[in-house]
Amino acid sequence: MTDAPTPTADVHPVLAAVTERIIERSKPERTIYLDRIRQAADRGPARGKLACANLAHGFAASGPADKKALRSFVKPNIAIVSSYNDMLSAHQPFEHFPRQLKAAVMEAGGIAQFAGGVPAMCDGITQGRDGMQLSLFSRDVIAMATAIGLSHDMFDGALMLGVCDKIVPGMLIGALGFGHLPTIFVPAGPMTSGLPNNEKSRVRQLYAEGKADREELLDAEAASYHGVGTCTFFGTANSNQLLMEVMGLHLPGSSFVNPGTPLREALTSEAGKRVTGLTALGDDYTPVGEVVDEKAVVNGCVALLATGGSTNHTMHLVAIARAAGITLTWDDLSELSAVVPLLARIYPNGSADVNHFHAAGGLGYVVSSMLDAGLLHEDVKTVVGPGLRRYTEEPKLSGEGVEWQPGTRISLDTSVLRGPEDPFDVNGGLKMLTGNLGSCVMKTSAVHPDHRVVTAPARVFDDQLDFLAAFEAGTLTGDFVAVLRYQGPRANGMPELHKLTPVLGVLQDQGRKVALVTDGRMSGASGKVPAAIHLTPEAAADGPLARVRDGDVLTVDAVTGSVNVHLDDEELAARPATGRALGADEWVGTGRELFAGLRAAVGPATQGASVFHPQPV
């Protein structure tokens, strides 16, 4: 790996201005945060502050060698926090990681203990089910579970084993609560390519039209989701991996290496060795709270926009930033999106999957070309040393384990990956929309330009099942904007609404002008139909969406960035709210009743939809 960063182009003026604005806006909270984590940092093993009885509990189950090391206050102790379970393909590879990581940490002169597990649910399994109403809240539960694992004052660094949707943001929020600890995220990698994602989508749409039966649909789904690793489309899980790498929390080039390969195993061991050298007991102390600074957050935003990543991260990045004392807004994302070009075509905004993206040059090429264009900050801290230019290198197996070599300076497949000089689009893959209905987000990268502006009458629903029933009954006629409300975090936990995607796709393919406006989520797998999502304020918080009626004319415009109902402000404000969120007696079953306190405490989507920073709506 290079010892010093290569000179980089001057930073783009918009990137510089947005970053400076975030720094100034965040200064009070960021100063408090940094003071706190610096006071928590000790020059010596954290367990040195524990009384004898406390420490004895901490190593009671350890073997003789580890007991001796833990008693001696010489070696750093690394916490392992994992999302392992063997039901979900993305997390199943983590089963054997702790043993491998412990051996690697020991080889590097430290010791490691498994500090705790965090829950890991799958949005793919819970799609359209009651369990999906727990999904967004699971992020904050994971953050709390991570904090519990790290709370024992036994650890000098941490390894986070997480991949999918809410798991990585939750783990990072929890880790930032212990921002004085060096932390590396250890990915498991994507599954190998199966049935192409566009073919899977085609069969889903045929099923929605009644032209394919359940067996054909299940065959297609099973051929697509066929092995261990993350799903191969560019949803929230793979967007998580991109963010961790570009924010300097992964080893370079490690995000999209398939599970079970020699390189994957070597990278896992290397992560254990690397974090051991980052602790306060060594000369390269690198706490996670200082890696995740304002420039790292902006780099994450830019990378998300440049690749057309998950819309979920318009909330997760805000919540992650706040955990580090940084205030990021949707306006910041919108301003960046206007100057960040779209460099990748990965399903759903193209036919390729993340394996094809990685083979074409992947993140190393994205980072290299964006640095050269002045669209990323080079001067950041990372877990492999100062400077983001280190993330232009790619790992290769060597006799020593892993060595990093210069990555490709050209795209190896321009149908999948391009540079800023010849992008797929001059703007990023996400668009922020505002208007008299509030503020929301659209993933435009998958939407054809001909479909990015829709003006049509509203068809209003308070439940996705009612919408699907209307489709089955053949009553969704003509052009329309589907309004699906009471789907926000306060109302029912903000479930994803992907069951609507095939149906809306069928109607659009019939030549209709259709769009969706909702205070719910569609995530990184948002499809070809324009979907204005995460609308804030939500209907359950008395947002204007609660006053929209069937037949009202709406305009969803991803070109100008606006979403409006064609009513004057006085008339809209004077209308009574209609429809409703689930009542207390209905929000029961599948464990949902246990989350009532989180629904009551959650803040709006614009502020991360978090229970940790509730704000007036």
C-alpha positions as CSV (number, residue, x, y, z in Angstrom):
1,M,0.0,0.0,0.0
2,T,1.3,3.5,-0.9
3,D,2.9,5.4,2.0
4,A,1.8,8.9,0.9
5,P,-1.2,10.2,-1.0
6,T,-0.9,11.3,-4.6
7,P,-1.7,14.9,-5.3
8,T,-5.4,15.4,-6.1
9,A,-7.3,17.9,-8.2
10,D,-8.7,21.0,-6.5
11,V,-12.0,20.1,-4.8
12,H,-15.1,21.1,-6.7
13,P,-16.4,24.4,-5.4
14,V,-19.9,23.0,-4.6
15,L,-18.3,20.1,-2.7
16,A,-16.1,22.6,-0.8
17,A,-19.1,24.9,-0.1
18,V,-21.4,22.1,1.1
19,T,-18.6,20.7,3.3
20,E,-17.8,24.0,4.8
21,R,-21.5,24.6,5.6
22,I,-21.7,21.3,7.3
23,I,-18.6,22.0,9.4
24,E,-19.9,25.4,10.5
25,R,-23.4,24.1,11.2
26,S,-22.0,21.1,13.2
27,K,-19.4,22.9,15.1
28,P,-21.1,23.0,18.6
29,E,-22.2,19.4,18.6
30,R,-19.1,18.1,16.9
31,T,-16.9,19.9,19.4
32,I,-18.8,18.3,22.3
33,Y,-18.6,14.9,20.7
34,L,-14.8,15.1,20.1
35,D,-14.2,16.3,23.6
36,R,-16.2,13.4,24.9
37,I,-14.4,10.7,23.0
38,R,-11.0,12.1,23.6
39,Q,-11.7,12.1,27.4
40,A,-12.7,8.5,27.0
41,A,-9.4,7.5,25.4
42,D,-6.8,6.1,27.7
43,R,-3.2,5.4,27.0
44,G,-3.3,1.9,28.1
45,P,-5.7,-1.1,28.0
46,A,-9.3,0.0,28.8
47,R,-9.6,-2.9,31.3
48,G,-6.9,-1.2,33.4
49,K,-9.6,0.9,35.1
50,L,-11.6,-2.1,36.2
51,A,-11.6,-3.2,39.8
52,C,-10.4,-6.8,40.4
53,A,-13.9,-8.3,40.7
54,N,-15.0,-6.5,37.5
55,L,-12.0,-7.7,35.6
56,A,-12.3,-11.3,36.8
57,H,-15.8,-11.5,35.4
58,G,-14.4,-10.2,32.1
59,F,-11.9,-13.1,31.6
60,A,-13.6,-15.9,33.7
61,A,-14.4,-17.9,30.6
62,S,-11.1,-17.3,28.7
63,G,-8.4,-19.9,28.2
64,P,-5.2,-19.8,30.3
65,A,-3.2,-17.8,27.7
66,D,-5.9,-15.2,27.2
67,K,-6.4,-14.9,31.0
68,K,-2.8,-14.2,31.4
69,A,-2.8,-11.6,28.7
70,L,-6.0,-9.9,30.0
71,R,-4.5,-9.8,33.5
72,S,-1.2,-8.3,32.4
73,F,-2.5,-5.0,30.9
74,V,0.0,-5.3,28.0
75,K,-1.9,-6.5,25.0
76,P,-4.9,-4.7,23.4
77,N,-8.2,-6.5,23.5
78,I,-10.4,-6.3,20.4
79,A,-14.2,-6.6,20.6
80,I,-16.0,-8.7,17.9
81,V,-19.6,-7.7,17.3
82,S,-21.5,-9.8,14.8
83,S,-24.8,-10.0,13.0
84,Y,-24.4,-13.7,12.3
85,N,-27.3,-15.9,11.8
86,D,-27.6,-18.9,9.4
87,M,-31.1,-18.2,8.0
88,L,-29.9,-15.2,6.0
89,S,-27.5,-15.6,3.1
90,A,-25.7,-12.3,3.7
91,H,-24.9,-13.2,7.4
92,Q,-24.3,-16.9,7.2
93,P,-20.6,-16.5,6.2
94,F,-19.9,-14.8,9.5
95,E,-20.2,-18.2,11.4
96,H,-16.5,-18.8,11.3
97,F,-15.2,-15.3,11.2
98,P,-14.7,-14.8,15.0
99,R,-12.3,-17.8,15.3
100,Q,-10.4,-16.5,12.3
101,L,-10.3,-13.0,13.6
102,K,-9.1,-14.0,17.0
103,A,-6.2,-15.9,15.5
104,A,-5.3,-12.9,13.3
105,V,-5.5,-10.5,16.3
106,M,-3.3,-12.8,18.3
107,E,-0.8,-13.0,15.5
108,A,-0.6,-9.2,15.5
109,G,0.1,-9.1,19.2
110,G,-3.4,-8.6,20.7
111,I,-6.3,-10.7,22.0
112,A,-9.9,-10.7,21.0
113,Q,-13.2,-11.6,22.6
114,F,-16.7,-12.0,21.1
115,A,-18.4,-9.1,22.6
116,G,-22.0,-9.6,21.4
117,G,-24.4,-10.3,18.6
118,V,-26.9,-7.9,17.1
119,P,-30.2,-8.8,15.4
120,A,-30.3,-9.0,11.6
121,M,-33.6,-9.2,9.8
122,C,-34.2,-9.4,6.1
123,D,-36.4,-6.9,4.3
124,G,-36.6,-9.4,1.4
125,I,-38.3,-12.0,3.7
126,T,-40.6,-9.5,5.5
127,Q,-41.6,-7.6,2.3
128,G,-45.3,-6.9,2.5
129,R,-45.6,-8.7,5.9
130,D,-46.3,-7.3,9.3
131,G,-42.6,-8.0,10.3
132,M,-41.5,-5.3,7.9
133,Q,-43.0,-2.7,10.3
134,L,-40.1,-3.5,12.6
135,S,-37.4,-3.1,10.0
136,L,-36.5,0.5,10.2
137,F,-36.6,0.4,14.0
138,S,-34.2,-2.5,14.0
139,R,-31.5,-0.1,13.0
140,D,-31.7,1.7,16.4
141,V,-32.1,-1.6,18.2
142,I,-28.9,-2.8,16.6
143,A,-27.2,0.4,17.6
144,M,-28.2,-0.2,21.2
145,A,-27.2,-3.8,21.0
146,T,-23.8,-2.8,19.7
147,A,-23.4,-0.3,22.6
148,I,-24.3,-3.0,25.1
149,G,-21.6,-5.3,23.6
150,L,-19.0,-2.5,23.9
151,S,-20.1,-1.3,27.3
152,H,-17.9,-3.4,29.6
153,D,-14.7,-1.2,29.5
154,M,-12.8,-4.3,28.4
155,F,-11.9,-3.3,24.8
156,D,-9.3,-1.2,23.0
157,G,-10.7,-1.7,19.5
158,A,-13.6,-3.3,17.6
159,L,-14.4,-5.4,14.6
160,M,-18.0,-5.1,13.2
161,L,-19.3,-8.0,11.3
162,G,-22.3,-6.7,9.4
163,V,-23.7,-6.4,5.9
164,C,-27.3,-5.7,5.2
165,D,-29.9,-3.0,5.3
166,K,-30.2,-1.6,8.9
167,I,-27.4,-3.7,10.3
168,V,-24.4,-1.6,9.1
169,P,-25.9,1.8,9.9
170,G,-27.0,0.5,13.3
171,M,-23.6,-0.9,14.1
172,L,-21.9,2.3,13.0
173,I,-24.2,4.4,15.2
174,G,-23.5,2.1,18.1
175,A,-19.7,2.2,17.4
176,L,-19.7,6.0,17.3
177,G,-21.1,6.0,20.8
178,F,-17.7,4.5,21.6
179,G,-15.9,6.8,19.2
180,H,-12.6,6.5,21.0
181,L,-12.2,2.9,19.9
182,P,-10.6,2.1,16.5
183,T,-13.1,0.2,14.5
184,I,-13.0,-1.8,11.3
185,F,-16.1,-3.1,9.5
186,V,-15.6,-6.6,8.1
187,P,-17.8,-7.5,5.1
188,A,-18.8,-11.0,3.9
189,G,-19.2,-10.1,0.3
190,P,-21.9,-10.7,-2.4
191,M,-23.2,-14.0,-3.6
192,T,-22.1,-15.1,-7.1
193,S,-24.2,-14.0,-10.0
194,G,-27.4,-16.0,-10.5
195,L,-30.5,-15.4,-12.7
196,P,-30.0,-11.8,-14.0
197,N,-31.9,-9.3,-12.0
198,N,-33.8,-7.9,-15.0
199,E,-35.0,-11.4,-15.8
200,K,-36.2,-11.8,-12.2
201,S,-38.0,-8.5,-12.5
202,R,-39.7,-9.6,-15.8
203,V,-41.0,-12.8,-14.1
204,R,-42.3,-10.7,-11.2
205,Q,-44.2,-8.5,-13.5
206,L,-45.6,-11.4,-15.5
207,Y,-46.8,-12.9,-12.2
208,A,-48.5,-9.6,-11.3
209,E,-50.3,-9.7,-14.6
210,G,-51.4,-13.3,-14.0
211,K,-49.2,-14.6,-16.9
212,A,-46.9,-16.6,-14.6
213,D,-47.8,-18.9,-11.8
214,R,-46.4,-19.1,-8.3
215,E,-44.1,-22.0,-9.1
216,E,-42.5,-20.1,-12.0
217,L,-42.1,-17.1,-9.8
218,L,-40.5,-19.1,-7.0
219,D,-38.1,-20.7,-9.6
220,A,-37.0,-17.3,-10.7
221,E,-36.5,-16.0,-7.2
222,A,-34.6,-19.0,-6.1
223,A,-32.4,-18.8,-9.2
224,S,-31.6,-15.2,-8.4
225,Y,-31.1,-15.6,-4.6
226,H,-29.2,-18.9,-4.8
227,G,-26.3,-19.0,-2.3
228,V,-24.4,-17.3,0.5
229,G,-23.6,-13.6,0.4
230,T,-25.6,-10.5,-0.1
231,C,-28.2,-10.1,-2.9
232,T,-26.4,-8.9,-6.0
233,F,-28.6,-5.9,-6.9
234,F,-27.6,-2.5,-5.8
235,G,-29.9,-2.1,-2.8
236,T,-29.2,-1.0,0.7
237,A,-27.0,-3.9,1.6
238,N,-24.5,-3.3,-1.2
239,S,-24.8,0.5,-0.7
240,N,-23.7,-0.1,2.9
241,Q,-20.6,-1.8,1.7
242,L,-19.8,1.1,-0.7
243,L,-20.3,3.6,2.1
244,M,-18.1,1.8,4.6
245,E,-15.3,1.6,2.1
246,V,-15.5,5.2,0.8
247,M,-15.7,6.5,4.4
248,G,-12.5,4.6,5.2
249,L,-13.9,1.9,7.5
250,H,-13.3,-1.1,5.3
251,L,-10.0,-2.3,4.0
252,P,-9.5,-1.1,0.4
253,G,-11.2,-3.2,-2.2
254,S,-12.8,-5.6,0.3
255,S,-16.5,-4.8,-0.2
256,F,-17.4,-7.0,-3.2
257,V,-15.1,-10.0,-2.9
258,N,-17.3,-13.2,-2.8
259,P,-17.6,-15.3,0.3
260,G,-15.6,-18.5,0.6
261,T,-12.8,-17.4,-1.7
262,P,-9.1,-17.3,-0.6
263,L,-9.0,-13.5,-1.1
264,R,-12.1,-13.1,1.1
265,E,-10.5,-15.2,3.9
266,A,-7.2,-13.3,3.6
267,L,-9.0,-9.9,3.8
268,T,-10.8,-11.1,6.9
269,S,-7.5,-12.0,8.6
270,E,-6.0,-8.7,7.5
271,A,-8.8,-6.8,9.2
272,G,-8.0,-8.4,12.5
273,K,-4.3,-7.6,12.2
274,R,-4.9,-4.1,11.1
275,V,-7.3,-3.1,13.9
276,T,-4.8,-4.4,16.5
277,G,-2.3,-1.8,15.3
278,L,-4.8,1.1,15.5
279,T,-5.3,0.9,19.2
280,A,-4.1,3.5,21.7
281,L,-1.4,1.0,22.8
282,G,0.4,1.5,19.5
283,D,1.8,4.4,17.5
284,D,-1.1,4.6,14.9
285,Y,-4.1,5.3,17.1
286,T,-7.1,5.9,14.9
287,P,-10.4,6.2,16.7
288,V,-13.6,5.7,14.7
289,G,-15.0,9.0,15.9
290,E,-12.2,10.9,14.1
291,V,-12.4,8.8,10.9
292,V,-16.1,9.7,10.6
293,D,-15.7,13.4,10.2
294,E,-17.5,16.0,8.0
295,K,-15.4,15.2,5.0
296,A,-15.9,11.5,5.3
297,V,-19.7,12.0,5.5
298,V,-19.6,14.1,2.4
299,N,-17.5,11.5,0.6
300,G,-20.2,8.9,1.6
301,C,-22.9,11.1,0.1
302,V,-21.0,11.7,-3.1
303,A,-20.3,8.0,-3.6
304,L,-23.9,7.1,-3.0
305,L,-25.1,9.7,-5.6
306,A,-22.4,8.7,-8.1
307,T,-23.5,5.1,-8.1
308,G,-27.2,5.5,-7.8
309,G,-27.3,3.8,-4.4
310,S,-30.1,3.2,-1.9
311,T,-32.6,5.9,-1.0
312,N,-32.6,4.5,2.5
313,H,-29.3,6.2,3.0
314,T,-30.9,9.6,2.8
315,M,-32.0,8.7,6.3
316,H,-29.2,6.4,7.5
317,L,-26.4,8.9,6.6
318,V,-28.2,11.7,8.5
319,A,-28.5,9.4,11.5
320,I,-24.9,8.2,11.3
321,A,-23.7,11.8,11.0
322,R,-25.7,12.9,14.0
323,A,-24.2,10.1,16.0
324,A,-20.8,11.7,15.3
325,G,-22.0,15.2,16.2
326,I,-22.5,16.2,12.6
327,T,-25.6,17.7,11.1
328,L,-26.3,16.6,7.6
329,T,-29.5,17.7,5.8
330,W,-31.4,16.7,2.7
331,D,-30.5,20.1,1.2
332,D,-26.9,19.1,1.4
333,L,-27.6,15.9,-0.5
334,S,-29.7,17.8,-3.1
335,E,-26.9,20.3,-3.7
336,L,-24.3,17.6,-4.1
337,S,-26.6,15.6,-6.4
338,A,-26.7,18.6,-8.8
339,V,-23.0,18.3,-9.5
340,V,-22.2,14.6,-9.0
341,P,-22.4,12.6,-12.2
342,L,-23.9,9.1,-12.3
343,L,-21.1,6.7,-13.0
344,A,-22.6,3.2,-12.6
345,R,-25.4,1.2,-14.1
346,I,-26.2,-1.5,-11.6
347,Y,-29.6,-3.1,-11.2
348,P,-32.2,-1.6,-10.8
349,N,-30.8,1.2,-12.8
350,G,-29.1,-1.1,-15.3
351,S,-28.8,-4.8,-16.1
352,A,-25.5,-5.5,-14.3
353,D,-25.1,-6.7,-10.8
354,V,-22.4,-5.8,-8.2
355,N,-20.1,-8.6,-9.4
356,H,-20.1,-7.0,-12.8
357,F,-19.5,-3.6,-11.3
358,H,-16.6,-4.9,-9.2
359,A,-15.1,-6.7,-12.3
360,A,-15.3,-3.5,-14.3
361,G,-13.1,-1.6,-11.9
362,G,-15.5,-1.2,-9.0
363,L,-15.0,1.2,-6.1
364,G,-11.3,1.6,-6.8
365,Y,-12.1,3.1,-10.2
366,V,-14.9,5.3,-8.8
367,V,-12.7,6.7,-6.1
368,S,-9.8,7.3,-8.5
369,S,-11.8,9.0,-11.1
370,M,-13.8,11.1,-8.7
371,L,-10.6,12.2,-6.8
372,D,-9.1,13.2,-10.2
373,A,-12.3,15.3,-10.9
374,G,-12.2,17.0,-7.5
375,L,-15.4,15.4,-6.4
376,L,-14.1,13.5,-3.3
377,H,-12.1,14.7,-0.4
378,E,-8.6,13.2,-0.4
379,D,-7.6,14.6,3.0
380,V,-9.4,12.2,5.3
381,K,-8.4,9.6,7.9
382,T,-9.0,5.9,7.2
383,V,-8.3,2.6,8.9
384,V,-5.3,2.1,6.5
385,G,-3.8,5.5,7.0
386,P,-4.3,9.1,5.9
387,G,-5.6,9.8,2.4
388,L,-8.5,8.4,0.4
389,R,-6.2,7.8,-2.6
390,R,-5.3,4.5,-0.8
391,Y,-8.7,3.3,-1.7
392,T,-7.8,3.3,-5.4
393,E,-5.7,0.2,-4.9
394,E,-7.0,-3.3,-5.1
395,P,-6.0,-6.3,-2.9
396,K,-4.2,-9.3,-4.3
397,L,-3.2,-12.6,-2.6
398,S,0.5,-12.9,-1.8
399,G,2.7,-15.1,0.3
400,E,2.3,-12.8,3.2
401,G,-1.6,-12.8,2.9
402,V,-2.7,-9.7,1.1
403,E,-0.9,-6.9,-0.8
404,W,-2.4,-3.9,-2.4
405,Q,-1.6,-2.9,-6.0
406,P,-2.6,0.0,-8.1
407,G,-6.2,-0.4,-9.4
408,T,-7.3,0.1,-13.0
409,R,-7.3,3.7,-14.3
410,I,-9.9,2.9,-17.0
411,S,-13.3,1.3,-16.8
412,L,-13.1,-2.3,-18.1
413,D,-16.8,-2.2,-19.1
414,T,-18.2,1.1,-20.0
415,S,-21.8,-0.3,-20.1
416,V,-21.5,-0.7,-16.3
417,L,-19.0,1.8,-15.1
418,R,-17.8,5.2,-16.5
419,G,-15.7,8.1,-15.4
420,P,-16.9,11.7,-14.7
421,E,-15.8,12.8,-18.2
422,D,-18.4,10.5,-19.9
423,P,-21.1,9.7,-17.3
424,F,-24.4,8.0,-17.7
425,D,-26.1,11.1,-16.4
426,V,-24.7,14.5,-15.4
427,N,-26.6,14.4,-12.1
428,G,-26.5,11.9,-9.3
429,G,-28.9,9.0,-9.0
430,L,-31.1,10.6,-6.3
431,K,-33.3,13.7,-6.4
432,M,-34.7,15.6,-3.5
433,L,-38.2,17.0,-4.2
434,T,-40.0,19.7,-2.2
435,G,-43.4,21.4,-2.6
436,N,-46.6,22.0,-0.8
437,L,-46.8,18.3,0.2
438,G,-43.4,18.5,2.0
439,S,-40.0,17.1,1.3
440,C,-39.2,13.7,-0.2
441,V,-36.7,11.6,-2.2
442,M,-36.7,9.9,-5.6
443,K,-34.2,7.4,-7.0
444,T,-34.1,8.8,-10.5
445,S,-31.3,6.6,-11.9
446,A,-33.7,3.8,-12.7
447,V,-36.4,6.0,-14.1
448,H,-36.3,6.8,-17.8
449,P,-36.3,10.6,-18.5
450,D,-39.7,10.3,-20.3
451,H,-41.3,9.2,-17.0
452,R,-39.7,11.7,-14.6
453,V,-42.6,14.2,-14.7
454,V,-46.1,13.0,-14.0
455,T,-49.2,15.2,-13.6
456,A,-52.4,13.2,-12.9
457,P,-55.3,12.7,-10.5
458,A,-54.6,11.1,-7.1
459,R,-55.7,7.7,-6.1
460,V,-55.5,7.7,-2.3
461,F,-54.8,4.6,-0.2
462,D,-54.0,4.1,3.5
463,D,-52.8,0.5,3.1
464,Q,-50.7,-1.2,0.4
465,L,-53.1,-4.2,0.4
466,D,-55.9,-1.9,-0.6
467,F,-53.9,-0.6,-3.6
468,L,-53.1,-4.2,-4.7
469,A,-56.8,-5.1,-4.3
470,A,-57.8,-2.2,-6.5
471,F,-55.3,-3.4,-9.2
472,E,-56.7,-6.9,-9.0
473,A,-60.3,-5.5,-9.3
474,G,-59.3,-3.6,-12.4
475,T,-60.3,-0.2,-10.9
476,L,-56.9,1.5,-11.4
477,T,-57.8,3.1,-14.7
478,G,-56.2,6.0,-16.7
479,D,-53.3,8.1,-15.6
480,F,-52.9,8.6,-11.8
481,V,-50.6,9.3,-9.0
482,A,-50.9,6.6,-6.3
483,V,-50.9,8.3,-2.9
484,L,-50.0,5.8,-0.2
485,R,-50.0,7.4,3.2
486,Y,-49.8,6.6,6.9
487,Q,-46.7,4.6,6.0
488,G,-44.2,6.8,7.9
489,P,-42.1,6.0,11.0
490,R,-44.7,7.2,13.4
491,A,-47.6,5.5,11.7
492,N,-46.4,2.0,11.3
493,G,-42.6,1.9,11.3
494,M,-42.1,3.0,7.7
495,P,-42.2,-0.4,5.9
496,E,-40.8,-0.8,2.4
497,L,-43.5,-1.0,-0.3
498,H,-41.8,-3.1,-3.0
499,K,-44.9,-5.2,-3.6
500,L,-46.2,-2.1,-5.4
501,T,-43.3,-2.0,-7.9
502,P,-44.4,-4.8,-10.3
503,V,-48.0,-3.6,-10.4
504,L,-47.0,0.0,-11.1
505,G,-44.5,-1.3,-13.7
506,V,-47.3,-3.2,-15.4
507,L,-49.5,0.0,-15.6
508,Q,-46.6,2.1,-16.9
509,D,-45.8,-0.5,-19.6
510,Q,-49.4,-0.2,-20.7
511,G,-48.7,3.4,-21.7
512,R,-50.1,5.1,-18.6
513,K,-48.6,8.0,-16.8
514,V,-48.2,6.7,-13.2
515,A,-46.3,7.7,-10.1
516,L,-46.2,7.0,-6.4
517,V,-46.2,9.5,-3.5
518,T,-45.7,8.0,-0.1
519,D,-44.4,8.7,3.4
520,G,-43.2,5.1,3.4
521,R,-40.0,3.6,1.9
522,M,-39.0,1.8,-1.3
523,S,-35.2,1.5,-0.6
524,G,-32.4,0.8,-2.9
525,A,-34.4,-1.5,-5.1
526,S,-36.8,1.3,-6.3
527,G,-37.7,0.5,-9.8
528,K,-38.6,2.2,-13.1
529,V,-41.7,4.0,-11.9
530,P,-41.2,7.5,-10.4
531,A,-41.6,7.1,-6.7
532,A,-41.5,10.1,-4.4
533,I,-40.8,8.5,-1.0
534,H,-40.0,9.3,2.6
535,L,-42.4,12.3,2.3
536,T,-42.0,14.5,5.4
537,P,-44.0,15.6,7.4
538,E,-45.8,12.2,7.3
539,A,-49.5,11.9,7.4
540,A,-49.5,10.5,10.9
541,A,-47.8,13.8,12.1
542,D,-50.6,15.9,10.4
543,G,-48.7,16.4,7.2
544,P,-50.4,17.7,4.1
545,L,-50.6,14.2,2.6
546,A,-53.4,13.5,5.1
547,R,-55.5,16.1,3.3
548,V,-55.1,14.8,-0.2
549,R,-58.3,13.3,-1.7
550,D,-59.1,11.1,-4.6
551,G,-59.2,13.2,-7.8
552,D,-56.9,16.0,-6.6
553,V,-54.3,16.7,-9.3
554,L,-50.7,16.1,-8.3
555,T,-47.5,16.8,-10.1
556,V,-44.4,14.8,-9.3
557,D,-41.5,16.4,-11.1
558,A,-38.0,14.9,-10.8
559,V,-36.6,17.4,-13.3
560,T,-37.3,20.6,-11.3
561,G,-37.4,18.7,-7.9
562,S,-40.9,19.4,-6.9
563,V,-44.0,17.6,-5.6
564,N,-47.3,19.4,-5.3
565,V,-51.0,19.1,-5.1
566,H,-52.7,21.6,-7.3
567,L,-54.6,23.4,-4.5
568,D,-53.9,26.8,-3.0
569,D,-52.3,26.7,0.5
570,E,-55.4,28.0,2.3
571,E,-57.7,25.4,0.8
572,L,-55.3,22.6,1.6
573,A,-54.7,23.8,5.2
574,A,-58.5,24.2,5.8
575,R,-59.3,20.6,4.8
576,P,-59.7,18.0,7.6
577,A,-57.3,15.1,7.7
578,T,-58.7,11.9,6.4
579,G,-57.6,8.3,6.7
580,R,-55.6,7.1,9.7
581,A,-52.6,5.2,10.9
582,L,-53.0,1.9,12.7
583,G,-54.6,2.2,16.1
584,A,-53.0,0.9,19.2
585,D,-55.1,-2.3,19.2
586,E,-54.2,-3.0,15.6
587,W,-50.4,-2.6,16.0
588,V,-50.2,-6.0,17.6
589,G,-48.7,-9.3,16.5
590,T,-45.3,-10.3,15.1
591,G,-43.8,-8.5,18.0
592,R,-45.0,-5.1,16.8
593,E,-46.6,-4.2,20.2
594,L,-43.1,-4.2,21.7
595,F,-42.1,-1.3,19.5
596,A,-44.8,1.2,20.5
597,G,-42.4,3.3,22.5
598,L,-40.1,3.7,19.4
599,R,-43.0,4.8,17.2
600,A,-43.8,7.4,19.8
601,A,-40.2,8.7,20.1
602,V,-39.1,8.5,16.4
603,G,-38.1,11.7,14.6
604,P,-38.9,12.6,11.0
605,A,-37.2,11.0,8.0
606,T,-35.4,14.3,7.2
607,Q,-33.6,13.9,10.5
608,G,-32.8,10.3,10.2
609,A,-36.0,8.7,11.4
610,S,-34.2,7.9,14.6
611,V,-35.4,7.5,18.2
612,F,-32.1,8.9,19.5
613,H,-32.7,12.4,18.2
614,P,-36.4,13.0,18.3
615,Q,-37.3,16.4,17.0
616,P,-40.6,18.3,16.7
617,V,-42.3,17.5,13.5
